[in-house]
């Protein structure tokens, strides 16, 4: 048994096992991804396995070109989906995603508090500032990363003020004296600023006794500082252990500077899992999932994030920092750009090596391909060196990865003492 604190484990509902060529498998059920029954089945299986929470990422745009090869960013509204799952589950946390760049704070405050009530205190909020989708919400120029995070910080303050504006204690239900609630305990927030004007109060009381935990996914300088100030859980891309250790240490230091207990912020990297009964089978599944997807996308990822065109370079040529344009240039994702720069500074990889890295070929998440038992050992290794406080599982390749995660990997983590074996009665807040 280990003395390392139990890991917090989430499961992504972004059907990651259908990306690439995964949807082409005869058993993929890709036709059902807009059906509630598809997700109810996953949610029940995850709850039975003791998963702490379901995590639903979101995007607010569609790339029609991607539809020729995969579902792309097609998806149900995450909060509506999780409200459906609230009726079909009892214990598992339900973390939805909502953007601070496009939605009004009042709407988000009400939606999240509604999900909290409908799930009996199991809601969580994944806060995103959004990189794409601005064309669907007006014609104003898209603000810089620093501006988006400044707006997000104020957005959070407004939402939390709205949640406090109508406290649960205001309601007394005194039938005998005809007193439904104490009106003087419900107060407007009267928020006025450059970004938002919100009168309040919220028209929904706070769920009693359990606050809504906050998740955040950015790993840029602004994203880290924002997470250290407000987040309970940080969902970040950490392609290797060194990156994970650096991120966790930095987040903890920043949390302390903000006057928070560093242990109050849990770093939960995405863990992309291609699981099978043998290592050879897992590697074949991984290769088949990515077969035929081509190098054009990988070249584009490098160009978008580093400003460097490697398409005409020999695969054996080494990439160094001196070859890259100014670090302050506009990039699609500052998080991915920073990860790639860090890799180049450390390893000076060849073009071929760079094209095969998770930061380029995938979503830059921690990647494991193999058997569940070996995945457990890898997770233990990361936990024991202080790289993680848990992880959000992103099963890949096929539904078999989901089944092995829930049926073998997590039970073995429980036996090792790294994962709770009894979650009865725990709220999302307590699990994070």
N, C-alpha and C positions, 0 to 999 in steps of 0.2 A: 504494500500500500504506500501511496505517496503523500507527502505533507503539502504538496502544491495545492492551492485553493481550487475547488471544483471549477471546471470550465463552463462558460455560458455558451450554449450551442443554439444557433438558429438555422432554419432551412429556407432558402430562397424559393419563392413561388414563381420565379421568372422563367420557368420551364427550360432551364439551361441544358437539359438533356436532349432537347429537340433542336439545338443550334447546330450549325454546320450541316452535315448530312444526317444527323440524328433523327430528324423528322421523317426521313425516307424509310426507316425500318418498318416492317409490316405491323409491328406491335406498338408503334409510337403513339397512337390515338391522337394524332395531330388534328384530326377533324373535330375533336372535342374541346380544344383549348379555349373556346368561348362559352363553354357550358359549365354551370355551377357544379354539376356532378363530378366532373374531372377533378376539380380542386377540393371538393368535399372528401373524396377518396384519399387524396394526398394528406389533407389536414388530419383526418382520423388516424391514418397510419403513423404520421409524425407524432401526434399526441400520445398514441399507444406506446411509442418508442421512447417517450420522455423528452422530446425536443422542447427546449425552452420557449421558442417563439417562431412563428412564421413571419417571413420578411418579404414584402412585396415592393420591389423597385418599380419605377415608373418612368415614362417618357411622354412628352406632350407634342410629339410630331411623328410623322411617318415618312420613311424613305421608300417611295414606290419602287425604286430600282432594286432594293433588297428583296422584294417579294418574289422575284424570279427564282431565288435560291433558298429562301428560308422565311419563317414568319416575321423576321425583322423585329420591328418595335410594335407590332400589332398587340394590343392588350386591352383587357377589361379595365375599367376604373378601379384602382386598388382599394379605395375605401369602401365602395359598394361591394366589391368582392369579399373583403374581410368582414363586412357586416353580415353577409350571407353565411360565412363560416362561423361567425359567433354563435349562431343558432345550432350549429352542428357539432360544436366542441364544448368542452367544459373548463379546461385548465390551460391550454396552450396560449401564449401571448400572441397578439395580432398587431404587427408593426406595419403601418401604411406609409406611403410616401406622398408628400405634398410640397410644392415649390413655393418659395418665398419671393420668387421673381415675378410671378404672374397672378397668383390668387390674392384676393383681399384677406387681411388677417381675420376679419369677423367670420367669414365663411369657414376658414380652416379651424378656428377656435370652436365653432359650432359642430362641424363634422367630426372632429377628433373627440370632443366631449360626448357626442351622440354615440360614436363607436365605443367609447368607454362605458357608457350606460348599457348599451345593447350586449356587450360582452361581459358584463359584471366586473369591470375593472381590469380588463386585459389589453387595452389599447396602448400602442406606442406610436411615435411619430418619427419617421426618417426625414430629416430636414435637408432639402436640396435647394441650391441656388440656380440650377438649370444652366446648361450650356447651349441647348438647342430648343427650338420651338417658338422663338420670339415672334416669327412671322404670323403665328396664329393668335397673337394677343396685342396687335397694334403695329404701327409702323415706326415707332421711336427707335433710334440707334440703340443697340444692345450695350449695356453698361460694362465697364471693366470688371475684373474679378474683385478688386478692392471695393468698388462701388456696390457690387452685388452682395458682398459679405457685410458691408456697413448697413445696407437695407435689411439684410437677413437678421442682423443683431437687433435692430429696432422692431422688426416683425415679431421676433420671439418675445420681446418685452411686451408688445401689445397683446399677443395671444395669451400670455400668462396673466396679464392684468385682467383680461376678459374672463379667464377661468376663475380668477379670484373675485370678480365683481358680483357674482351670484353664488355665494358659498352655500354648501349643503346645509349648514347650521341655520340658514335663514328659514328653512321649512320646519314647521312644528306639527302640522296636521291635527290641531286641537279642535276636534269636532264639537266637544261640549261647549266651548266658549266661542265657537265660530271663527277661530283664528287659523288660517291656512299657513301664513308665514309672517316673519318680521320684515316689513317693507324697508325699515331703516337700515337693515343689514345688506341690502342690495343697492349698489352705488354705481353711477356712471364712471367711466375712466377719464373721459374728456381729454383724449390724447390728441395733440396737435404738433405736427412736425413737417419737414420738407417732404417726407415720404408718405406719411399716413395721417389722416384725420378720422378718428374713430370716437364716437360719443359713448357707446356702451349704455347700460351693462349688457352682458350676454343674456339671451332669452332662454337659457338652459342652465340649471344649477350644476355645480361641480359634483362629480361622483364622490360620495363620502369615503374618506380614509385612504384613497389610493391615487397618487398623482400619476400623470402620464409621462413615462420616461421618454427622453429625447435621444435620437440617433443622428449621426452626421457622417457624411461620406467623403468630404474633401480632404486632401492631404497636402495641398499647397500651403505656403506660409500663412496666408489668410485663413484657409480652411482649418489648419491645425490650431490656430489661436482661437478661432470661433468654437471649435470642438472642445478645447480645453476650458473655455468659459461656460458653455451651456450643456454639453452632451453628457449622457450617461453611457452611451455606447458609440464607438467609432468603427464604422465599416469602411476599411481602406484597402487599397491594392498594395500588397507586399509580396513581390515575386520571389523573394528569397529571405532566409532567416536574418541576414544582416540588416536588410531594409526594415524588417519587422521590429527587431530590437531597437534600431535607431528611432523609428516612429514612436514606439511605446515609451521609450525613455524621454523623448522630446515632449510628447503629450503630457506625461506626468510632471515634468518640470514646468511646463506652461500652466498646468492646472494649479500647481502650488503658487505660482506667481499671481494667479487670479484669486488666491485665498481659498482654494478648494482642496479637499483631501485628494491626493493623487489616486488613491484606491477607488474613488468615486467614479472614475472614468475608465471604462473597460474597452480595451482595444480588441476588436473582433474582425480580423482579416477575412476576406473571402477565400474559401478553400475549394478550388475546382477539382472535383474527384471523378476520375475515370476508373471505376471499380469493376473487377471481374473475379472469377474463381481462380484464375492463374495470372501471373504477370504477363505471359505471352498473349493471353486472350485480351487483357486490358490494353496492351500496346497495339494489338491489331484493331481494337475498337477505337482507340484514339486516332490511329492512322486513317481508318475508314471514315471517321467523323470529319476529318479535315482534308480528305483526298479531293483534288480537283478544285479547291478554292482559290488556287493561283497566288502568284506573288504580287500582282498589281495592287491589291489592297494593302499588303505589307509595305510596299514602297510608299504608298500614300500616307500610311500611319507615320512613317519616319519623316517624310517631307512635312506633314502637317504639324508635327510636334517638335522637330529639330530644324526645319528649314533647310534640310540637306537632301539633295537628289542622289540616291545611291544606285539608281536603276542601271546606269551605264558603267558602274565600277566593277572591277573583278571581285568575285566572291572572297578571294583571299586577302584583299586589301584591308588594312587595319584602319579603324575609325578612331580619331583622337579629338579631344576637345578643341584643339586649334583649328580643326576643319569646320567647326560649327559657327553659325552666325551668332549675333548678339543674343545673350540669354534673355534680355528684356523684350524681345520681339513678341508680337501677338501670336499665340498658339491656340489650338483648339482646346487642349487640356493641359493646364500647367502642372497638374499632378503627374500625368504620364510623361510630359517633357522632363520634369525633374528626375523621375525614375530612370529615364533613358540617359540623361546627362551623368547621373551618378554611376550608372553601369559603364559608360564610356570612360569616365575619369578613372574608375577602378581597374577595368580590364582591357581597355583599348581593343574591343572585339573586332573580328573581321566582319565584312559585310554579310557573309554567310551565317556567322554566329548570331549577328544582330537580327537577321531575318527569322531565325528560329526561336528567339527569346519570347517568353510570355508577354512582355511589355509590347511586343510588336505583333506576334502571331495570335495572341489572345487578348484578354482584358487586363493583363498585368497582375492577375491574382495568383496567389500561391497555388501551384499545380502539383497534383499527385496522380500517378498512373500506376496501378498495380492491385494487389490483394488487400482486403480490409485489414487483415492482421498487420501487414506492413504499414498501412496508413496509420494505424493506432500507434505504432512505434515512432513514426515520424511526428505525429501530433504530440506525443509524450516528450520527444526531443525538443521541440519548439517550446513547449510549456515549461520544461525544467530549466531552460536558459533564460526565461523571462521575456520571450518574444511575443507572447499572446496571453490574453485573458479568456479566450474562447475563439470561436470562429463562426462564420455563416457559411453553411455548406452549399456549394453550387454543383450538384451532380451533373456529370456530362456523359454523352455518348448514347445512353439508353436508359429506360426505366429500371433496368437491372442495377445501375449504379445507385438509384434511389433505394431499391429493395435491400441492397447490401449495406448501404449506409445505415438504414433503420434496423435491419435484422441482424447484422454482425458487428459493424464498426462501433456503433454506440453502445451495445451491450458489453463489448470488450473494454470500452472506455470506462464504463461503470465498474467493471471488475478491477480495473487499475486504480480506482478511486478518483479519477480525473473528471468524472461526470456524475451528477446526482442520479440516484436510483429511484427517488420518490419525490415527485413534484406536486403532490396533491395539496391544493389550497394556496399555492404560491401565485402571487400576482406578477405581471410583467415587470413591474418596478423592482420586485424582490429578486427576480431572476437575473436582471442586468447588473 
